[in-house]
C-alpha cells in the first residue's frame, strides 16, 4: 500500500543547546503528581512536543480537524498535530 500523503515522515527535530527554564519548571510540577488523569498525560505530551519543536520550523495545532481528500484517507478530529510550517519543504 502506498500512501500519497506525508503523514508518515519522521520530523527533523534539532538538538537544543539548552533546555528552557520554563520546561524545567513545568516538569517539576509533573514530578509531584501522585495520580495522573488523561488531562495530565495530554499536558505532559504537549509540553514535551512544544519543547522539542522550539526554534524549529515545526508548529503544533490542537484539536485539528482532518478533512478527507483524494490524497489523504484520514478524517476526523485529532488532539494534536505537529507539522512543518515551511511550505517549500517536501515532506
Protein Blocks (a to p, Z undefined) as FASTA:
>chain_A
ZZfbfklcccdddddfbdcfklmmmmmmmmmpmbdcfklmmmmmmmmmmmmmgoiabdcd
ehiacdddfklmbgcjdfbdcddfbfkbcZZ
